């Protein structure tokens, strides 16, 4: 008899609106998470680029040292 106060149509409409609100909120959360993951991915790419540059520097220095040692041995 509680539905006598609120008609079945109004109740159904309220359920539908509530469901749509929950979907919109979930999509908002997904967008925020996606943005956070994108920022994390960009940071990982920057770190990887720095590591690659540092490795190239180390390899150049290593070749230089090996050349110098090779000259001294002769």
Residue pairs with C-beta under 8 A, 6 or more apart in sequence:
3 11
6 14
